[in-house]
Amino acid sequence: MLHRNTKVFWLTMFAQTGVGIAFLGGLALAVLLVPINKVIANCIMEKNKEMLKHKDVRVKLMTELLCGVRVIKFYAWEPYFDARVKACRAKELKSLRAIKYLDAVCVYLWAALPVVVSIVIFITYVLLGHQLSATKVFTALALVGMLILPLNNFPWVLNGILEAKVSLDRIQHFLELTDQDLHAYYSRACPSNPASALEMHNSTFSWSPESKENSESHVPRGSQLFIQDLLVTKGALVGVIGKVGCGKSTLLAAITGELSSQGEQVYVWDLEKGFGLAAQEPWIQFTSIRENILFGKEYDAQFYQEVINACALSDDLNILPAGDQTEVGENGVTLSGGQKARIALARAIYQEKELYLLDDPLAAVDADVTNHLMQKCILGILGHKTRILCTHRIEVLGNADLIVLMDNGRILRAGTPANILPLVEAVPNLGAMRRKDTIVTECNEVEEVEHEEEEPIQLNHFSKREEEKKEGAVAFKVYRAYWLAVGSCLALSILLSLLLMQASRNISDWWLSNWISSLPHTENNSINSLAALPSSTLLLFSHEGLVSPVLSSISSNGTLNVNFYLTVYGCIAGVNSVFTILRAFLFACGTIHAATVIHNRLLRRVMKATMTFFDTTPTGRILNRFSSDLYCVDDSLPFILNIFLANIFGLLGMLVMITYGLPWIGLVLLPLVAIYYSIQLYYRRTSRELKRLYSLTLSPIYTHFSETLTGLSTIRATRVTGRFETENQERLELNQRCRFASNTAMQWLDIRLQMIGVAVVTAIAGIAIIQHQRKLGDPGLVGLALSYALSVTNLLSGLITSFTQTETMMVSVERTEEYATEIPIESQEELLPVAPNWPDKGQIEFQQVILAYRPELPNALDGVTFTIYPGEKIGIVGRTGSGKSTLFLALFRMMELRGGHILLDSIDHGSVSLKELRSRLAIIPQDPFLFSGTLRENLDPQQHHTDDDLHQVLEQCHLHTLIAEMGGLNCELRERGKSLSVGQRQLVCLARALLTQAKILCIDEATASIDQKTDRLIQQTIHQRFADKTVLTIAHRLNTILDSDRVLVMHAGRVAELDSPAVLSQKQDSLFQHLLQCGYQ
């Protein structure tokens, strides 16, 4: 900064010496623009803050969208979320548009100021009665050019500092958030009972710190917890029960320190080792099954196999060619719910902790696996550990040492199973519901889990698809795509405005030289001044180089019409200003349009992508396109492209003027261009690949960070935060290596370009000295050669730098175009038109249906054939991974069939458009995914129903009281519905289904996390509301489907049995009977 101030001072002194006080007029104008630029910079900073806020909202929404894309496709909500993301993008672009237009004003001031200041100086000088001369004119022009740059650069530097401050303030705000204070949270004192593993006394917990804002807001039940007394002894099995939303998961979160505490501290024995946590929503990393279970610990083959056996995973792994090295999808998306639960349980066991917190791990598994997990795992391998088990399956708690009954965030009762379980309305056993003589047989011992020839769906041969990196030059189609995104007419207008701007600038210089040529004594003044003329390395065009017409057409006329020349010069400058600002705003408009088009094309393609694409592509990789790459398209690319285009037209204009004045200089430029070309060609190859590597290494950072946030509670509880921080630093360091190498390569280029420029100037200077000594040349031509040599070399250097950087930035366009054109998409064909009320009967026919998740994988459904009649209620059962959920995926065409047909009311569902098909069916998915926003938006995003309809379904789902406490239909739900418990989220998803008029309803374990009393009430509601409709229900709680018309038993992707529950329960060696026996033994 001191260097710039000193430079401005001396340049001002020199200019004042040349043209006197006339220079102060131009200086005043230049200085006046400094606060103007400062005001513009402040406006840009404010708009930048707004833009970053809107960008955060958009990226957050995209993260939710990608995580819940399966739900979006089930409900055919793509248009709604497409519009929602575009609305966020529109707000972001509104701020970006303001920034670009303010930038356009700055560009205009930067480009037009030299001409305007020069006019002011010369007009002032002439009006003061002085006569212009070549010496004064061209010296003043050179000094003006050197003075303008530091004055113009100051606001840009300041603007950069302000933008950095915005980002630093956001980081600082985050860093100042309250951290976990585990020292204050947990007690280090001796417990009241030496045998205690956990003690909590008079403690109040909440999900957010106490504040006035929180106290006045609507807080749902279950978000606050009060524990008067809870003591768990070492080695005990504690069962925690209660209705949905009573605070069971909140209790476990309070134990792990995830909540804010008021009151006495929590005592945990051997706290430093952490907890073995199996969360209600299993968190699975995008890696192999073994790495998920090891979770950073060393591999102990014997103990590892014991854990696998205890968690009933042996047979699942045995049928996989890669075994436990098989990679699973992001968050285990390719696993069934039961498989995810068992892998998460195995991970917790392998960590070898003293206190295990098991949050409903039995909800997603069938009765057979439940018995196995209880006997071999919870009562087996963990038999000597302290275990707290939250569950709705109260029938498994007979061996518990302590039962805790909760309601509304408080412990109602605590005692032995004999004292507590009679207080809870138990599940009616099979004999009470449908007494048959030979249904339940004596089971002497729990049978081993059998999976003969069973196919765990989606898991087979799964592997993460590595991100591909393009090689070589950026393809022409990428540039073409950006051109079309700008718009052909708009792009041509930008090029035309650039041409006219450059031409008017060159004409103004030519007119000024013509004016000077008409002055008396021009010849001597011009030649002498040129010999000593300082070379302007800062002007895009050297005004002093345009005196060549003076040498060929010196006027002998001593008279001068000053007013005429001033008027024409001012008009030309005015026209130049018009073209300059037109070009600036056209370019800003074009780049904004390109950013809009590229985002919309990318979003549209991703919304249409197949589920296989989402299953094999990490979320972070997709988000990288929507965040880092789009930011480059929005900001970085337009900035450098603007410079590149200006340099191209500037070079063309300069070459035209040089060739006109000094034709022989082309002999010097030709080899110079060849040298520059070879250097830029070598540099471009490197910079291009480094940019691709940078983008490639950025995706794992997004993926790892997103994955870490999702599993943060597990990571903290297990005490492995240090490992995840190290992994993040390693990924970040790899990414920064690419950035450092890219910056180093840029310096490599800059050094060589500067060295070549110095060599060229030195050579011409040497020739000039020889010519001067031998009196072979004109000193004026020597001055021109020196001046243009320096200007051309710097312009060529700038052109190469901007060109290579533009190509580097085009890699982001290349990456967005890859997703916008190449990723596989679902069929978008409008096929057979169907009636508005189709399917009006609800008949479903599977005819030899074969389905595989990918062409190279085995069949997940293998020749499935059955017929479901209109209005029939079908229960679907089978072992975990037997293909139950795959039936629904086939019905909704989430994956296209490999063979066979599915008929809905005798119409092949493959001949109906996806939008029509999915909008005519209803489903309650296994994963109760909710989006951030209001409850109303989650229930009825397309606003097809009245408030009365919404309140009615909430009442039927037993959510009306809870929602009223939260603030009604407009209450805000947190990301992924975390304001509600998992069971409450399942009830909200059920409410969605109750709103539908579809004749076919698919229920996939919709009440797994709901207490049994509420479950029965919900089943009654479903039977009443869907009495005349076809209902398919997947259930592990067999009591929920015992009153079905028929039961479909799946095994290894095939239909094993299909008949009424009464017939199958009496059938000898029936799989259904086996499941019943294990469920009621």
C-alpha positions, -999 to 999 in steps of 0.1 A, spaced: 0 0 0 29 24 8 45 16 -25 13 25 -44 9 58 -25 45 67 -32 40 58 -69 9 80 -71 27 109 -56 57 109 -80 35 103 -110 14 133 -100 45 155 -96 58 145 -131 24 150 -148 21 184 -131 55 194 -144 44 185 -180 10 201 -183 8 223 -151 -23 227 -131 -44 213 -160 -34 179 -147 -53 186 -115 -87 184 -134 -80 149 -145 -65 140 -112 -96 153 -94 -118 131 -116 -97 101 -109 -97 108 -71 -134 113 -72 -139 78 -85 -120 63 -55 -149 68 -30 -174 58 -58 -155 25 -62 -154 22 -24 -192 26 -23 -196 0 -50 -172 -23 -31 -194 -20 0 -225 -28 -20 -208 -58 -35 -198 -70 0 -234 -68 12 -247 -85 -19 -220 -112 -15 -233 -119 21 -268 -123 7 -256 -145 -21 -237 -168 3 -267 -171 26 -289 -182 -4 -262 -205 -16 -261 -222 18 -298 -227 17 -296 -241 -18 -268 -265 -10 -285 -276 22 -317 -283 3 -298 -302 -24 -282 -323 3 -316 -332 17 -329 -338 -18 -301 -362 -26 -305 -380 7 -343 -383 3 -343 -388 -35 -359 -423 -31 -389 -407 -13 -392 -380 -39 -394 -405 -67 -419 -427 -48 -442 -397 -45 -435 -382 -79 -425 -350 -62 -397 -341 -87 -415 -311 -101 -421 -296 -66 -385 -300 -55 -372 -289 -88 -392 -257 -84 -381 -253 -48 -344 -256 -56 -349 -232 -85 -366 -207 -62 -335 -208 -39 -313 -205 -70 -333 -175 -82 -327 -157 -49 -290 -165 -52 -288 -153 -88 -307 -121 -78 -278 -112 -55 -252 -125 -80 -269 -104 -108 -265 -73 -86 -229 -81 -80 -222 -86 -117 -239 -54 -126 -219 -35 -100 -188 -53 -113 -198 -40 -148 -198 -5 -135 -163 -10 -121 -152 -25 -154 -166 5 -172 -148 29 -149 -116 10 -153 -118 8 -191 -131 43 -198 -113 63 -172 -80 68 -191 -97 83 -221 -120 105 -200 -92 117 -178 -71 125 -208 -99 145 -224 -104 165 -192 -66 173 -190 -63 184 -226 -95 205 -226 -84 221 -194 -49 227 -208 -62 243 -240 -89 264 -222 -61 278 -200 -46 292 -232 -17 268 -237 -8 251 -270 -5 213 -271 26 196 -283 36 160 -289 59 161 -259 32 172 -235 4 151 -250 22 117 -251 41 123 -219 8 131 -201 -9 101 -217 18 78 -205 17 92 -170 -21 91 -169 -20 54 -178 5 47 -151 -15 67 -126 -49 52 -133 -40 16 -125 -31 20 -88 -61 43 -83 -84 17 -100 -67 -13 -83 -72 1 -48 -110 -5 -48 -105 -40 -62 -80 -48 -36 -103 -34 -9 -132 -54 -24 -112 -86 -22 -104 -78 14 -140 -72 22 -151 -104 5 -125 -123 26 -139 -106 56 -174 -118 49 -161 -154 47 -139 -150 78 -168 -135 98 -190 -166 88 -162 -189 100 -157 -169 131 -194 -170 139 -193 -208 136 -162 -211 157 -178 -191 185 -207 -215 188 -209 -234 221 -188 -266 222 -195 -297 242 -182 -293 277 -180 -329 288 -160 -320 319 -189 -300 332 -215 -325 319 -201 -356 335 -193 -362 372 -158 -373 381 -168 -379 417 -174 -414 432 -210 -427 426 -234 -433 454 -233 -470 447 -198 -486 439 -215 -510 415 -231 -482 395 -223 -480 358 -247 -450 353 -263 -426 376 -286 -396 369 -302 -375 396 -325 -345 394 -312 -337 359 -330 -318 332 -319 -322 296 -328 -304 264 -317 -304 228 -308 -267 229 -294 -245 257 -320 -227 278 -327 -192 265 -356 -168 263 -360 -176 226 -362 -213 233 -386 -210 262 -410 -190 241 -408 -213 211 -429 -244 206 -410 -274 220 -423 -308 211 -427 -335 237 -396 -357 239 -372 -329 232 -369 -322 269 -361 -348 295 -362 -348 333 -347 -377 352 -352 -376 389 -334 -408 397 -318 -435 375 -292 -460 386 -279 -487 364 -256 -513 379 -226 -528 361 -235 -558 339 -272 -551 340 -297 -553 311 -320 -524 312 -351 -522 290 -365 -488 282 -401 -488 269 -429 -463 263 -451 -450 236 -438 -432 205 -421 -399 213 -419 -405 250 -382 -397 252 -364 -431 249 -339 -419 222 -335 -386 241 -325 -406 272 -297 -423 253 -286 -389 238 -285 -375 273 -262 -403 284 -238 -398 255 -237 -360 262 -255 -348 231 -279 -327 251 -276 -296 272 -279 -303 309 -293 -284 339 -290 -298 373 -267 -325 386 -240 -341 366 -242 -375 350 -220 -403 362 -207 -429 338 -183 -456 347 -152 -458 325 -163 -427 306 -130 -423 287 -137 -455 267 -170 -441 254 -201 -460 246 -211 -488 222 -240 -470 204 -264 -487 180 -286 -457 169 -322 -461 159 -313 -449 124 -283 -470 116 -254 -450 103 -234 -469 76 -203 -455 60 -197 -458 22 -170 -484 25 -168 -522 29 -188 -542 54 -156 -551 73 -144 -515 75 -179 -505 88 -176 -531 116 -139 -525 125 -145 -488 126 -108 -480 128 -98 -508 151 -73 -536 143 -87 -567 128 -90 -596 153 -101 -626 132 -115 -647 161 -134 -619 178 -145 -605 145 -161 -639 136 -178 -641 170 -193 -607 164 -205 -617 129 -221 -648 142 -237 -630 171 -253 -604 148 -266 -631 124 -245 -618 95 -226 -650 86 -249 -663 60 -254 -628 45 -217 -625 40 -211 -661 28 -232 -657 -3 -213 -626 -14 -184 -632 -38 -164 -604 -20 -177 -614 14 -173 -587 40 -151 -568 16 -183 -559 -4 -188 -522 -5 -222 -508 5 -238 -476 -8 -239 -443 9 -254 -447 44 -261 -483 35 -287 -473 9 -282 -507 -9 -289 -526 23 -322 -537 38 -332 -521 71 -324 -552 90 -290 -556 75 -281 -520 83 -293 -525 119 -272 -556 123 -241 -541 108 -244 -511 131 -249 -534 161 -218 -554 151 -198 -522 149 -209 -513 184 -200 -547 198 -166 -548 181 -155 -515 198 -155 -534 232 -170 -508 254 -184 -512 289 -217 -495 284 -239 -503 254 -268 -481 243 -290 -500 219 -317 -479 204 -344 -502 190 -320 -525 169 -348 -551 167 -373 -530 149 -363 -538 114 -357 -576 118 -381 -605 118 -390 -626 147 -364 -653 139 -335 -628 138 -349 -611 168 -346 -642 189 -311 -649 175 -300 -613 184 -314 -616 219 -299 -650 227 -265 -648 209 -258 -611 210 -276 -591 238 -277 -619 263 -248 -637 247 -216 -619 236 -227 -588 255 -240 -608 285 -213 -594 309 -216 -558 297 -240 -530 308 -268 -527 283 -296 -502 279 -321 -514 253 -348 -492 240 -375 -512 222 -412 -516 214 -408 -553 215 -416 -558 251 -419 -596 247 -381 -598 245 -376 -581 279 -384 -610 302 -347 -615 311 -341 -578 318 -327 -568 352 -346 -535 351 -374 -521 331 -379 -483 327 -413 -470 316 -412 -435 301 -437 -410 291 -434 -373 280 -397 -371 289 -400 -386 324 -396 -420 340 -430 -431 351 -420 -464 367 -388 -484 370 -386 -520 383 -383 -557 374 -401 -571 344 -426 -588 367 -436 -555 382 -435 -533 350 -446 -555 321 -481 -562 334 -487 -524 334 -480 -523 297 -506 -535 272 -488 -564 257 -490 -578 222 -519 -603 220 -504 -636 213 -515 -656 183 -538 -679 203 -558 -650 215 -562 -637 180 -567 -668 159 -566 -699 181 -557 -729 161 -550 -763 175 -515 -768 161 -502 -733 154 -476 -729 181 -453 -758 189 -429 -762 216 -395 -748 209 -368 -763 230 -341 -739 219 -336 -710 196 -329 -722 161 -299 -710 142 -307 -685 115 -311 -702 81 -305 -683 49 -301 -712 24 -299 -697 -11 -312 -664 2 -302 -633 -16 -296 -602 4 -311 -577 -19 -290 -549 -35 -259 -560 -16 -245 -584 -41 -212 -574 -58 -219 -538 -49 -189 -515 -54 -186 -478 -54 -181 -463 -89 -149 -443 -89 -152 -408 -102 -138 -405 -138 -114 -378 -147 -113 -364 -183 -79 -361 -199 -65 -339 -226 -78 -306 -239 -112 -294 -229 -135 -307 -257 -150 -282 -282 -185 -294 -272 -178 -279 -237 -171 -245 -252 -201 -249 -274 -223 -258 -245 -212 -226 -227 -218 -205 -258 -253 -219 -261 -259 -213 -223 -250 -177 -228 -272 -176 -259 -260 -172 -294 -276 -138 -300 -263 -125 -267 -228 -140 -272 -226 -123 -307 -238 -90 -292 -210 -93 -266 -184 -99 -292 -197 -71 -314 -197 -46 -285 -161 -56 -277 -151 -50 -313 -168 -16 -314 -153 -7 -281 -118 -15 -292 -123 1 -326 -136 34 -311 -106 34 -287 -81 29 -315 -99 56 -335 -97 80 -306 -60 74 -304 -56 79 -342 -76 111 -340 -54 124 -312 -23 117 -332 -39 134 -362 -46 164 -340 -10 166 -329 2 162 -364 -15 194 -374 3 214 -347 33 236 -357 67 222 -350 53 187 -345 80 169 -362 109 179 -339 88 177 -308 74 143 -317 107 127 -326 126 141 -296 99 131 -272 96 96 -286 132 89 -280 128 96 -243 92 85 -239 85 62 -209 70 29 -218 36 23 -203 33 -12 -192 0 -5 -175 -21 7 -205 -39 -19 -225 -30 2 -256 0 25 -258 -11 59 -269 24 69 -276 28 43 -302 2 59 -324 24 88 -335 35 70 -366 10 90 -387 27 121 -375 59 111 -392 42 105 -425 18 133 -426 31 164 -408 10 194 -415 28 226 -425 -3 245 -417 2 263 -384 -34 271 -378 -56 248 -357 -93 246 -352 -91 236 -315 -128 235 -310 -133 211 -339 -106 187 -328 -118 188 -292 -154 182 -302 -146 152 -324 -122 138 -298 -148 141 -271 -175 125 -293 -153 96 -301 -145 92 -264 -182 94 -256 -190 67 -282 -162 46 -267 -177 50 -232 -211 39 -245 -197 8 -261 -176 1 -230 -206 2 -206 -227 -17 -231 -201 -44 -234 -198 -46 -196 -235 -50 -190 -240 -74 -219 -212 -96 -206 -227 -96 -171 -261 -104 -185 -247 -132 -206 -227 -149 -178 -258 -147 -155 -279 -164 -182 -252 -190 -186 -251 -197 -149 -289 -201 -148 -290 -224 -178 -262 -246 -166 -277 -250 -132 -311 -258 -145 -298 -284 -170 -277 -300 -143 -306 -301 -118 -331 -314 -144 -308 -343 -153 -300 -352 -117 -337 -352 -109 -343 -376 -137 -313 -399 -128 -319 -436 -120 -317 -449 -85 -287 -470 -95 -268 -437 -102 -277 -424 -67 -269 -458 -51 -234 -459 -66 -224 -422 -65 -215 -405 -31 -236 -375 -23 -205 -354 -19 -195 -360 -55 -228 -348 -67 -228 -318 -43 -194 -309 -56 -210 -301 -89 -238 -280 -73 -214 -261 -50 -177 -257 -61 -182 -262 -98 -213 -240 -100 -194 -213 -80 -167 -214 -106 -193 -211 -134 -210 -182 -115 -180 -162 -105 -145 -174 -114 -150 -182 -150 -168 -150 -160 -141 -129 -143 -112 -146 -162 -132 -149 -194 -138 -112 -194 -101 -105 -192 -94 -131 -219 -118 -115 -244 -105 -80 -236 -69 -92 -242 -79 -109 -275 -95 -78 -289 -69 -56 -274 -41 -76 -291 -60 -75 -324 -64 -37 -322 -27 -33 -313 -15 -55 -341 -36 -35 -366 -22 -2 -354 14 -16 -352 12 -30 -387 -2 2 -400 26 23 -384 55 -1 -384 51 -30 -408 86 -44 -402 78 -52 -365 58 -82 -377 92 -100 -384 99 -98 -347 64 -108 -336 62 -140 -357 90 -159 -338 77 -143 -306 43 -158 -311 58 -192 -319 77 -191 -286 47 -180 -266 26 -207 -282 50 -235 -273 51 -223 -237 14 -220 -233 8 -254 -249 31 -270 -224 16 -251 -195 -20 -257 -205 -15 -295 -204 -4 -292 -168 -28 -266 -155 -58 -284 -171 -50 -317 -154 -42 -300 -121 -76 -284 -121 -92 -317 -128 -73 -333 -100 -83 -305 -77 -119 -310 -85 -115 -348 -82 -99 -345 -47 -126 -320 -36 -154 -345 -39 -141 -369 -11 -139 -339 12 -176 -332 7 -185 -368 10 -164 -374 41 -177 -342 58 -213 -350 49 -209 -386 62 -193 -374 94 -221 -350 101 -247 -377 96 -229 -401 120 -217 -375 145 -236 -389 175 -220 -424 168 -185 -409 163 -187 -388 195 -201 -417 216 -174 -441 204 -147 -415 211 -132 -416 176 -135 -379 167 -97 -376 165 -96 -402 137 -122 -385 117 -105 -352 121 -73 -368 109 -90 -383 79 -105 -350 70 -71 -333 72 -56 -360 50 -82 -354 23 -78 -316 27 -41 -319 24 -43 -339 -8 -67 -314 -23 -43 -285 -13 -14 -302 -29 -32 -299 -62 -40 -263 -55 -4 -256 -45 9 -274 -76 -15 -253 -97 -3 -220 -82 33 -231 -86 27 -239 -123 12 -205 -128 44 -189 -113 64 -211 -136 46 -196 -166 48 -160 -153 86 -162 -148 92 -175 -183 69 -150 -199 86 -122 -181 120 -135 -191 111 -137 -227 97 -102 -226 129 -89 -211 149 -107 -237 129 -91 -265 132 -56 -251 169 -61 -245 174 -73 -281 155 -43 -296 174 -20 -273 207 -34 -284 197 -30 -320 186 6 -313 220 14 -298 238 0 -328 215 19 -352 220 51 -332 258 48 -333 258 42 -370 230 66 -377 211 40 -396 176 46 -382 152 72 -371 152 78 -333 114 80 -334 111 45 -349 134 33 -322 113 48 -295 82 32 -311 99 -2 -312 109 0 -276 74 11 -265 55 -15 -285 79 -43 -277 72 -39 -241 34 -34 -246 31 -64 -270 50 -88 -248 30 -79 -217 -2 -82 -237 8 -115 -251 17 -127 -216 -16 -116 -203 -34 -133 -231 -17 -166 -225 -23 -164 -188 -59 -156 -191 -64 -182 -219 -49 -210 -198 -69 -199 -167 -101 -197 -188 -94 -233 -200 -88 -243 -164 -121 -228 -153 -138 -245 -182 -131 -278 -165 -160 -269 -141 -183 -265 -171 -169 -298 -184 -178 -315 -151 -213 -300 -150 -219 -310 -186 -208 -345 -178 -236 -348 -153 -261 -328 -175 -256 -351 -205 -241 -384 -195 -255 -398 -163 -282 -425 -168 -318 -412 -165 -351 -429 -161 -374 -433 -190 -392 -400 -198 -414 -413 -226 -451 -405 -226 -464 -439 -235 -499 -453 -231 -524 -427 -219 -545 -440 -190 -578 -430 -176 -578 -403 -148 -590 -429 -122 -566 -457 -132 -562 -480 -115 -598 -479 -104 -599 -516 -92 -565 -522 -76 -557 -556 -91 -520 -564 -93 -504 -592 -114 -468 -602 -113 -459 -624 -143 -425 -640 -142 -409 -608 -129 -371 -607 -130 -352 -578 -116 -316 -571 -109 -301 -539 -94 -275 -537 -121 -268 -558 -152 -237 -575 -137 -256 -585 -105 -277 -616 -98 -314 -614 -98 -330 -598 -67 -364 -610 -80 -362 -643 -99 -394 -653 -117 -419 -639 -92 -455 -647 -102 -487 -639 -82 -520 -621 -85 -536 -598 -59 -572 -591 -64 -590 -558 -60 -594 -546 -24 -574 -575 -11 -552 -570 20 -518 -588 16 -492 -593 42 -456 -597 29 -431 -615 52 -398 -632 48 -363 -631 61 -343 -599 61 -331 -594 25 -355 -619 9 -368 -594 -16 -398 -579 1 -389 -543 -4 -377 -551 -39 -413 -560 -48 -423 -524 -41 -393 -511 -61 -405 -531 -91 -440 -520 -87 -430 -483 -87 -404 -489 -115 -376 -476 -94 -356 -500 -115 -366 -515 -148 -374 -552 -150 -350 -576 -166 -379 -598 -176 -416 -604 -171 -445 -580 -167 -464 -563 -139 -501 -555 -147 -522 -530 -128 -559 -535 -137 -547 -555 -168 -525 -526 -180 -487 -532 -182 -472 -507 -159 -441 -505 -181 -463 -489 -208 -473 -460 -185 -452 -429 -179 -433 -429 -146 -450 -397 -134 -485 -411 -141 -476 -445 -125 -461 -432 -93 -487 -405 -88 -514 -432 -90 -498 -454 -62 -492 -447 -25 -464 -459 -3 -452 -455 32 -415 -462 28 -393 -480 53 -371 -450 60 -394 -421 73 -377 -393 55 -389 -357 61 -375 -325 46 -368 -292 63 -397 -268 61 -432 -267 75 -452 -298 84 -478 -286 58 -451 -288 31 -441 -323 42 -477 -336 42 -490 -319 11 -462 -301 -9 -484 -297 -39 -513 -282 -19 -540 -305 -31 -558 -307 3 -574 -283 27 -563 -277 63 -593 -297 75 -580 -327 56 -546 -323 71 -559 -320 106 -581 -350 101 -553 -373 91 -531 -360 119 -559 -369 143 -561 -404 128 -524 -408 132 -525 -396 168 -503 -366 161 -528 -338 165 -518 -330 201 -481 -331 194 -484 -309 163 -506 -284 182 -479 -281 208 -453 -275 181 -473 -247 165 -497 -263 141 -493 -271 104 -469 -243 99 -444 -255 125 -409 -258 111 -393 -292 110 -355 -294 111 -333 -310 85 -345 -346 78 -373 -341 103 -350 -343 133 -375 -322 153 -395 -355 157 -386 -390 169 -383 -418 143 -416 -431 154 -433 -397 150 -417 -394 116 -432 -427 106 -466 -414 117 -462 -383 95 -454 -405 65 -485 -425 74 -505 -393 74 -492 -386 39 -506 -419 27 -540 -413 43 -543 -381 22 -540 -401 -10 -569 -414 -31 -548 -442 -47 -564 -476 -50 -531 -493 -41 -512 -487 -9 -478 -502 -1 -467 -502 35 -430 -510 41 -424 -516 78 -442 -483 84 -448 -489 122 -415 -506 131 -406 -478 155 -440 -473 170 -452 -488 203 -476 -517 200 -507 -499 213 -503 -471 188 -495 -496 162 -528 -514 167 -547 -481 166 -529 -472 133 -538 -506 118 -574 -500 126 -572 -466 109 -556 -481 78 -583 -508 76 -610 -482 79 -596 -457 54 -585 -483 29 -613 -508 33 -621 -508 -4 -585 -505 -16 -557 -529 -22 -531 -528 6 -497 -546 6 -480 -546 40 -444 -556 47 -441 -564 84 -417 -581 108 -444 -578 135 -465 -607 124 -494 -596 146 -499 -567 122 -506 -589 92 -524 -618 109 -558 -604 99 -548 -600 62 -567 -618 35 -535 -636 24 -499 -637 33 -471 -636 7 -439 -653 20 -407 -643 1 -375 -664 1 -344 -657 -19 -361 -634 -43 -389 -659 -50 -425 -665 -39 -423 -693 -13 -458 -693 -1 -491 -674 -7 -522 -682 12 -544 -671 41 -526 -668 75 -548 -696 90 -539 -721 62 -501 -713 63 -500 -714 101 -513 -750 100 -492 -761 70 -464 -785 81 -429 -771 75 -443 -738 64 -419 -708 65 -447 -687 78 -453 -712 106 -416 -712 114 -416 -674 117 -447 -676 140 -431 -701 163 -400 -681 167 -421 -650 173 -442 -664 200 -420 -690 217 
